[in-house]
Amino acid sequence: MPQASSARFRGLHRLIGNTPLLAIDVVYRGEPRVIYAKYESLNLTGSIKDRMALYIVEQAYRDGTIQPGDLIAEATSGNTGISFAAVGRSLGHPVTVFMPDWMSTERMSLIASFGASIVSVSKDDGGFLGSIRKSEELAASTPRVFLPCQFSNEANVQAHFETTGPEIWSQLAQVGLEPDAFVAGVGTGGTVMGVGRYFRARKPSIQVHPLEPAESPTMSTGYRVGHHRIQGVSDEFIPAIVKLDELDDIIAVPDGDSILMAQHLAQHGLAVGISSGANLLGALKIQETLGAQAVVATVFADSNKKYLSTDLLRPEPVRDDYMSPHVEVIGFRACQRVCAMCIDHPSIPAPSTLIQ
């Protein structure tokens, strides 16, 4: 790897990963509960996708599939595009992002602010699958194009196996706990697969649950069904890196319930996106089956700043089958961040993404 790039990667590692783990205190149907959530909005561009973008580009430099100055082109529903725009531009790469045109305006504006190019793809042009096809067509017709291929690239899973999973495990260990279950919404599936594999290597009995919108049960059916408002999850197909036979039951959460839960969290100081509301509700669902004292972990993937033009900031009708009206948020506590020496995992070189 060129020396200049090595220095830039070291700088990026200090800005990505090692996020706080929050203990969210709630009362659910009159019973005190605690859910543990990684607060990923404190990454470089404000989302968990920074971990994957940095890991994939760094790995590509190591194996020679990308060279300085190559164009990075990716299909994305938003956060990944923002992450590749920031990481790519900081390393001197031009970046082109293909994304469905129904994503939030904030997502598109942030990508453009980093100097990346955006190609909007309509439903008539194929939507999300069309975005992937167009990125592949660009690579086939243009020299020196690097495709991260987030939905099929195992480095996406490995990024969370080597960072997110060990961090959560160590942060829980610092307060004398081990996870009983992990829940995460599936966009690419990298988070649930990577964290799940790390946890099960340490504790085979742990439950690992993927989450999807109730309105669009892609994983449950194998294809796109309906429309939903939880941007960043259930992108019309089951990604290649998602191995459902390695996971436990799929959890379904309504998008309206998720919006209400995210609104409740913001009113208590945690300004999170819609998928974070869904993840908290999914974690509570699993905790219901395991017992009120079960240690259930999840992720708050991003902040609410990319959803200011969406239904997240509008009144949301309450349905009788929603969980969120029965959840009272009491507050939250931040577990201590971890140092590289706290993690017992031979594949993680110190300091990696963990600040000593």
C-alpha positions in Angstrom: 0.0 0.0 0.0 1.4 3.5 -0.9 2.8 5.3 2.1 0.5 8.3 1.7 -2.5 6.0 1.6 -1.3 4.2 4.8 -1.2 7.5 6.6 -4.7 8.4 5.4 -6.1 5.0 6.4 -4.7 5.5 9.9 -6.5 8.8 10.2 -9.7 7.3 9.0 -9.4 4.4 11.5 -9.4 7.0 14.3 -12.7 8.4 13.0 -14.6 5.1 12.4 -15.5 2.5 14.9 -15.2 2.3 18.7 -18.6 3.8 19.1 -20.4 3.9 22.5 -22.7 1.0 23.5 -25.8 2.4 25.1 -27.9 0.8 27.8 -31.4 2.0 26.9 -33.7 1.9 30.0 -37.3 1.5 29.1 -40.5 0.3 30.7 -42.5 -2.0 28.4 -46.0 -2.8 29.5 -45.2 -1.7 33.0 -42.0 -3.8 33.3 -38.5 -2.3 33.5 -36.3 -3.4 30.6 -32.8 -2.7 29.3 -31.7 -3.0 25.6 -28.1 -2.5 24.5 -27.5 -0.5 21.3 -24.4 0.5 19.4 -24.6 4.3 18.8 -23.3 4.4 15.2 -24.1 8.0 14.4 -20.7 8.9 15.9 -18.9 7.4 13.0 -17.2 9.7 10.4 -20.3 10.3 8.2 -22.9 9.4 10.9 -23.7 5.8 10.1 -22.6 2.2 10.6 -21.8 1.9 6.9 -18.5 3.8 7.4 -17.1 0.6 8.9 -17.8 -1.5 5.8 -16.7 1.2 3.4 -13.4 1.7 5.1 -12.8 -2.1 5.4 -13.7 -2.9 1.8 -11.5 -0.1 0.3 -8.5 -1.0 2.6 -8.8 -4.7 1.7 -9.0 -3.8 -2.0 -5.7 -1.8 -1.7 -4.1 -4.8 0.0 -5.1 -7.3 -2.6 -4.5 -4.9 -5.5 -8.1 -4.7 -6.9 -8.0 -0.9 -6.5 -5.2 1.5 -7.4 -4.8 5.2 -6.5 -7.0 7.4 -8.7 -9.5 4.6 -9.7 -13.2 5.4 -9.8 -15.3 3.9 -7.0 -18.8 3.1 -8.2 -21.5 1.7 -6.0 -25.3 1.1 -5.9 -26.8 2.1 -2.6 -30.0 3.2 -0.8 -28.0 6.1 0.7 -25.8 5.5 3.8 -23.3 3.3 1.9 -23.1 5.9 -0.8 -22.4 8.6 1.7 -19.7 6.5 3.3 -18.0 5.5 0.1 -18.1 9.2 -1.0 -16.4 10.3 2.2 -13.8 7.5 2.4 -13.2 7.5 -1.3 -12.7 11.2 -1.7 -10.5 11.4 1.4 -8.2 8.8 -0.4 -8.2 10.8 -3.6 -10.7 8.7 -5.6 -13.6 9.9 -7.8 -16.8 8.4 -6.7 -20.1 7.7 -8.6 -23.2 6.6 -6.7 -26.2 4.9 -8.3 -29.3 5.1 -6.1 -33.1 4.9 -6.4 -34.7 8.3 -6.8 -37.1 7.9 -3.9 -34.4 8.1 -1.2 -34.4 11.1 1.0 -33.1 14.4 -0.4 -30.7 14.7 2.6 -29.0 11.5 1.4 -28.4 12.8 -2.1 -27.3 16.2 -0.8 -24.7 14.7 1.5 -23.3 12.5 -1.3 -23.0 15.5 -3.5 -21.4 17.6 -0.8 -18.4 15.2 -0.8 -17.9 15.8 -4.5 -19.3 12.5 -5.6 -21.5 12.1 -8.7 -25.0 10.8 -8.3 -27.0 8.8 -10.9 -30.7 8.6 -9.8 -32.6 5.5 -10.9 -36.4 5.5 -11.2 -38.7 2.6 -10.6 -39.2 2.4 -14.3 -35.5 2.0 -14.8 -35.3 -0.8 -12.3 -35.1 0.9 -8.9 -32.5 -0.7 -6.7 -31.8 -3.7 -9.0 -31.5 -1.2 -11.8 -28.9 0.8 -9.8 -26.8 -2.3 -9.4 -27.1 -3.1 -13.1 -26.1 0.4 -14.1 -23.0 0.3 -11.9 -21.9 -2.9 -13.5 -22.5 -1.5 -17.0 -20.3 1.5 -16.0 -17.5 -0.8 -14.9 -17.8 -2.9 -18.1 -17.4 0.1 -20.3 -15.0 2.2 -18.4 -11.3 1.5 -17.4 -10.2 1.6 -13.8 -13.5 1.3 -12.0 -13.7 -0.4 -8.6 -17.1 -1.9 -7.6 -17.3 -2.5 -3.8 -20.4 -4.8 -4.4 -21.6 -4.4 -0.9 -24.4 -7.0 -1.2 -22.1 -9.8 -2.3 -18.7 -8.8 -0.9 -17.7 -11.0 2.1 -15.5 -8.2 3.3 -18.7 -6.5 4.3 -19.4 -9.3 6.8 -15.8 -9.4 7.9 -15.8 -5.7 8.7 -18.4 -6.4 11.4 -16.8 -9.7 12.5 -13.6 -7.8 13.2 -14.9 -4.5 14.7 -18.6 -4.3 15.6 -19.0 -7.7 17.2 -15.8 -7.6 19.3 -16.6 -4.1 20.4 -20.1 -5.0 21.6 -18.8 -8.2 23.3 -16.0 -6.3 25.1 -18.3 -3.4 26.2 -20.8 -5.8 27.7 -18.0 -7.8 29.4 -16.8 -4.6 31.1 -20.1 -4.6 33.0 -20.1 -8.3 33.6 -22.5 -9.3 30.9 -22.7 -11.6 27.8 -25.3 -11.2 25.0 -28.2 -13.7 24.8 -29.4 -12.3 21.5 -28.6 -9.9 18.7 -31.1 -8.2 16.4 -30.4 -6.0 13.3 -32.3 -4.8 10.3 -31.0 -6.2 7.0 -30.0 -3.9 4.2 -26.9 -5.7 2.9 -26.9 -8.1 5.9 -23.3 -7.4 6.8 -24.0 -6.3 10.3 -26.2 -9.2 11.4 -24.0 -11.8 9.7 -20.7 -10.4 10.9 -21.7 -9.7 14.5 -23.7 -12.9 14.6 -20.7 -15.0 13.5 -18.4 -13.3 16.1 -20.9 -13.8 18.9 -21.6 -17.5 18.0 -17.8 -18.2 17.9 -17.8 -17.1 21.5 -21.2 -18.3 22.6 -22.9 -20.9 20.3 -26.2 -20.6 22.1 -26.8 -17.0 21.2 -29.8 -16.1 19.1 -29.1 -13.9 16.0 -32.2 -12.4 14.4 -32.5 -10.5 11.1 -35.2 -7.8 11.0 -37.3 -6.6 8.1 -40.3 -4.3 7.6 -43.7 -5.9 8.1 -44.9 -4.1 4.9 -42.1 -5.6 2.8 -41.2 -9.1 4.0 -38.4 -9.7 1.4 -36.5 -12.3 3.4 -39.6 -14.1 4.4 -40.9 -14.4 0.8 -37.6 -14.3 -1.2 -38.7 -11.3 -3.3 -39.9 -7.8 -3.0 -43.4 -7.4 -1.6 -45.1 -4.1 -1.0 -43.7 -0.7 0.0 -42.1 0.4 3.2 -40.6 3.5 4.8 -37.6 2.1 6.7 -34.9 3.4 4.4 -31.8 1.3 4.2 -33.4 -2.1 4.9 -35.2 -4.6 2.6 -33.8 -3.4 -0.7 -36.0 -5.6 -3.0 -33.9 -8.8 -2.8 -32.0 -11.1 -0.4 -28.3 -10.1 -0.6 -25.9 -12.9 -1.4 -24.0 -12.4 1.8 -27.1 -13.2 3.9 -27.2 -16.8 4.9 -30.6 -17.3 6.4 -29.7 -20.9 7.5 -27.1 -19.3 9.9 -29.7 -17.1 11.5 -32.7 -17.5 13.8 -36.3 -16.4 13.1 -36.9 -13.3 11.0 -38.4 -10.4 13.0 -41.0 -8.2 11.3 -41.7 -4.6 12.5 -44.2 -2.2 11.0 -42.7 1.0 9.6 -45.2 3.2 11.4 -44.3 1.6 14.7 -40.6 2.1 13.9 -41.2 5.8 13.1 -43.0 6.3 16.4 -40.2 4.6 18.3 -37.6 6.7 16.7 -39.6 9.8 17.6 -39.8 8.7 21.2 -36.0 8.1 21.3 -35.4 11.6 19.9 -37.5 13.2 22.6 -35.2 11.6 25.1 -32.0 12.9 23.5 -31.2 10.1 21.0 -31.8 11.5 17.6 -31.8 8.2 15.5 -33.1 7.1 12.2 -36.2 5.0 11.5 -34.3 1.7 11.4 -33.0 2.3 14.9 -36.6 2.5 16.1 -37.3 -0.8 14.3 -34.2 -2.4 15.9 -35.2 -1.4 19.4 -38.7 -2.8 18.9 -37.2 -6.0 17.4 -34.9 -6.4 20.4 -37.8 -6.0 22.8 -39.8 -8.6 20.8 -36.9 -11.1 21.3 -36.5 -10.1 24.9 -40.2 -11.0 25.4 -39.5 -14.6 24.4 -36.2 -14.9 26.4 -37.3 -13.2 29.6 -37.1 -9.6 30.9 -33.6 -10.0 32.1 -32.1 -11.3 28.9 -29.2 -9.3 27.4 -30.3 -8.3 23.9 -28.1 -6.2 21.8 -28.8 -4.2 18.6 -27.5 -1.2 16.6 -28.7 2.3 16.2 -27.4 2.5 12.6 -27.6 6.3 12.0 -29.0 9.6 13.2 -32.2 11.3 12.2 -30.4 14.0 10.2 -30.9 12.1 6.9 -34.6 11.8 7.4 -35.7 15.4 8.0 -37.8 15.5 4.8 -39.4 12.1 5.5 -42.3 10.9 7.7 -40.0 10.7 10.6 -40.7 14.3 11.4 -44.4 14.1 10.7 -47.3 13.0 12.9 -47.7 9.2 12.7 -51.1 7.5 13.3 -51.1 4.9 16.1 -52.5 1.4 15.4 -53.8 -1.0 17.9 -51.1 -3.6 17.1 -48.1 -1.3 17.6 -45.6 -1.9 20.4 -44.3 1.7 20.7 -47.3 3.2 22.6 -46.5 0.6 25.3 -42.8 1.6 25.5 -41.8 4.3 27.9 -38.2 5.5 27.4 -36.7 6.3 30.8 -33.2 7.2 29.7 -29.9 5.8 28.6 -26.4 5.1 29.9 -23.2 4.9 27.8 -20.9 1.9 28.4 -17.2 2.7 28.3 -15.5 2.6 25.0 -12.9 -0.2 24.5 -9.2 -0.3 23.8 -7.5 -2.8 21.5 -5.9 -4.7 24.4 -9.4 -5.3 25.8 -10.4 -7.5 22.9 -9.5 -11.2 22.8 -9.5 -11.8 19.1 -6.4 -12.8 17.2 -7.4 -11.4 13.9 -7.6 -7.8 15.1 -4.3 -5.9 14.8 -4.0 -3.2 17.5 -4.9 -0.5 17.3 -7.1 -1.2 14.1 -10.3 0.8 14.5 -10.0 0.8 18.3 -8.5 3.8 19.8 -6.1 3.1 22.7 
